[in-house]
């Protein structure tokens, strides 16, 4: 829709949080618009058709904590099939490169680390999660690698209290047509202004003035749902300035988790929903999901500093690294069977600049600070504001609903 000159409510960002807020306000009687810098909805949830019959979630792909995930009921209501196949993350399809005994040792070391971290968090004293790695344990680099997939960064950058606050029920499902496709359907009826990049939120006057790439509008109240990195670096400015928000956002940066999908020739050579990972004893390593949904492809995952290095190396670097690692594990014959289809580059996405938030050591309390309303007119949502489901799409959606409820209470 075209940009109106004034509205009751402006929502900044059409990711899961912005859509959640907009849907929650549908029957409020208030005029609302969602301002989105991209040419699509979904934010860090985005599904593409990488090849015929291969939908690829460039961003989030798993319904984490499926038994508490609000998108599950939304998917049912929109006739999106949910796949409840258990994820293969703790399994290994082939012994090549990672024999069973080695895998058992690694899983035991990983579980022991999490047990120590959980006990440490009970003291209420924050610090880097890496402090609870067992000194000299040979699996430490690979435990860091797991953190790069889970947190988007190595354990030295993760607050132990924040890590403990995350709620994981252990139930993880998928959307057969794509999580991003589900978000697009969820937001289809929302009042949207796409390609509308917000640069300034001026709350100095009676009404809030919002400067965008399509012009200026005013709103009675605003819900801000943009990623923390955009607040921290001033991509969106506030007038008067909000130093507490900038400080909170800086303590909750987005880590980096990237994905790549490879077409697989002769797919019958590999099992459906298999898992592949080498005992590399390195943090710089990938993890591979073989034939998700039985499709003729492999999804690769890279995170943390290694993902940043691969992104910085240019387009195609993630795919090249994934192929090299798979060939090293399964044999040189697989090189001819693999063809790059698509890869994510979230650090280079100007409207994300990362994948999902983690609290730096000493900053676990900043999620509550970031979520707090300002003057009854500015409200904040997004996965980084979720106390227990941060880094997830449903945590973002629920935070948008929460912010909308706060706005109504202040009306």
Secondary structure in CASP SS format (residue, H / E / C, confidence):
PFRMAT SS
TARGET T0000
AUTHOR 0000-0000-0000
METHOD secondary structure of the structure
MODEL  1
X C 1.00
X C 1.00
X C 1.00
X C 1.00
X C 1.00
X E 1.00
X E 1.00
X E 1.00
X E 1.00
X E 1.00
X E 1.00
X E 1.00
X C 1.00
X C 1.00
X E 1.00
X H 1.00
X H 1.00
X H 1.00
X H 1.00
X H 1.00
X H 1.00
X H 1.00
X H 1.00
X H 1.00
X C 1.00
X C 1.00
X C 1.00
X C 1.00
X C 1.00
X C 1.00
X C 1.00
X E 1.00
X E 1.00
X E 1.00
X E 1.00
X C 1.00
X C 1.00
X C 1.00
X C 1.00
X C 1.00
X C 1.00
X E 1.00
X C 1.00
X C 1.00
X C 1.00
X C 1.00
X E 1.00
X E 1.00
X E 1.00
X E 1.00
X E 1.00
X C 1.00
X C 1.00
X E 1.00
X E 1.00
X E 1.00
X E 1.00
X C 1.00
X C 1.00
X C 1.00
X C 1.00
X E 1.00
X E 1.00
X C 1.00
X C 1.00
X C 1.00
X C 1.00
X C 1.00
X C 1.00
X H 1.00
X H 1.00
X H 1.00
X H 1.00
X H 1.00
X H 1.00
X H 1.00
X H 1.00
X C 1.00
X C 1.00
X C 1.00
X C 1.00
X E 1.00
X E 1.00
X C 1.00
X C 1.00
X C 1.00
X C 1.00
X C 1.00
X C 1.00
X C 1.00
X C 1.00
X C 1.00
X C 1.00
X C 1.00
X C 1.00
X C 1.00
X C 1.00
X C 1.00
X C 1.00
X H 1.00
X H 1.00
X H 1.00
X H 1.00
X H 1.00
X H 1.00
X H 1.00
X H 1.00
X H 1.00
X H 1.00
X H 1.00
X H 1.00
X H 1.00
X H 1.00
X H 1.00
X H 1.00
X H 1.00
X H 1.00
X H 1.00
X H 1.00
X H 1.00
X H 1.00
X C 1.00
X C 1.00
X C 1.00
X C 1.00
X C 1.00
X C 1.00
X E 1.00
X H 1.00
X H 1.00
X H 1.00
X H 1.00
X C 1.00
X C 1.00
X C 1.00
X C 1.00
X C 1.00
X C 1.00
X C 1.00
X H 1.00
X H 1.00
X H 1.00
X H 1.00
X H 1.00
X H 1.00
X H 1.00
X H 1.00
X H 1.00
X H 1.00
X H 1.00
X C 1.00
X C 1.00
X C 1.00
X C 1.00
X H 1.00
X H 1.00
X H 1.00
X C 1.00
X E 1.00
X H 1.00
X H 1.00
X H 1.00
X H 1.00
X H 1.00
X H 1.00
X C 1.00
X C 1.00
X C 1.00
X C 1.00
X C 1.00
X C 1.00
X C 1.00
X E 1.00
X E 1.00
X E 1.00
X C 1.00
X C 1.00
X C 1.00
X H 1.00
X H 1.00
X H 1.00
X H 1.00
X H 1.00
X H 1.00
X H 1.00
X H 1.00
X C 1.00
X C 1.00
X C 1.00
X C 1.00
X C 1.00
X E 1.00
X E 1.00
X C 1.00
X C 1.00
X C 1.00
X C 1.00
X E 1.00
X E 1.00
X E 1.00
X E 1.00
X E 1.00
X C 1.00
X C 1.00
X C 1.00
X C 1.00
X C 1.00
X E 1.00
X E 1.00
X E 1.00
X E 1.00
X E 1.00
X C 1.00
X C 1.00
X E 1.00
X E 1.00
X E 1.00
X E 1.00
X E 1.00
X E 1.00
X E 1.00
X E 1.00
X E 1.00
X E 1.00
X C 1.00
X C 1.00
X C 1.00
X H 1.00
X H 1.00
X H 1.00
X H 1.00
X H 1.00
X C 1.00
X C 1.00
X C 1.00
X C 1.00
X E 1.00
X E 1.00
X E 1.00
X C 1.00
X C 1.00
X C 1.00
X H 1.00
X H 1.00
X H 1.00
X H 1.00
X H 1.00
X H 1.00
X H 1.00
X H 1.00
X C 1.00
X C 1.00
X C 1.00
X E 1.00
X E 1.00
X C 1.00
X E 1.00
X E 1.00
X E 1.00
X E 1.00
X E 1.00
X E 1.00
X E 1.00
X E 1.00
X C 1.00
X C 1.00
X H 1.00
X H 1.00
X H 1.00
X C 1.00
X C 1.00
X C 1.00
X C 1.00
X E 1.00
X E 1.00
X E 1.00
X C 1.00
X C 1.00
X C 1.00
X C 1.00
X C 1.00
X C 1.00
X C 1.00
X C 1.00
X C 1.00
X C 1.00
X E 1.00
X E 1.00
X E 1.00
X E 1.00
X C 1.00
X H 1.00
X H 1.00
X H 1.00
X C 1.00
X C 1.00
X E 1.00
X E 1.00
X E 1.00
X E 1.00
X E 1.00
X E 1.00
X E 1.00
X H 1.00
X H 1.00
X H 1.00
X H 1.00
X H 1.00
X H 1.00
X H 1.00
X H 1.00
X H 1.00
X C 1.00
X C 1.00
X C 1.00
X C 1.00
X H 1.00
X H 1.00
X H 1.00
X H 1.00
X H 1.00
X H 1.00
X H 1.00
X H 1.00
X H 1.00
X H 1.00
X H 1.00
X H 1.00
X H 1.00
X H 1.00
X C 1.00
X H 1.00
X H 1.00
X H 1.00
X H 1.00
X H 1.00
X H 1.00
X E 1.00
X E 1.00
X E 1.00
X E 1.00
X E 1.00
X E 1.00
X C 1.00
X C 1.00
X H 1.00
X H 1.00
X H 1.00
X C 1.00
X C 1.00
X C 1.00
X C 1.00
X C 1.00
X C 1.00
X C 1.00
X E 1.00
X E 1.00
X C 1.00
X C 1.00
X C 1.00
X C 1.00
X C 1.00
X C 1.00
X C 1.00
X C 1.00
X H 1.00
X H 1.00
X H 1.00
X H 1.00
X H 1.00
X H 1.00
X C 1.00
X C 1.00
X E 1.00
X C 1.00
X C 1.00
X C 1.00
X E 1.00
X E 1.00
X E 1.00
X C 1.00
X C 1.00
X H 1.00
X H 1.00
X H 1.00
X C 1.00
X C 1.00
X C 1.00
X C 1.00
X C 1.00
X C 1.00
X C 1.00
X H 1.00
X H 1.00
X H 1.00
X H 1.00
X H 1.00
X H 1.00
X H 1.00
X H 1.00
X H 1.00
X H 1.00
X H 1.00
X H 1.00
X H 1.00
X H 1.00
X H 1.00
X H 1.00
X H 1.00
X C 1.00
X C 1.00
END
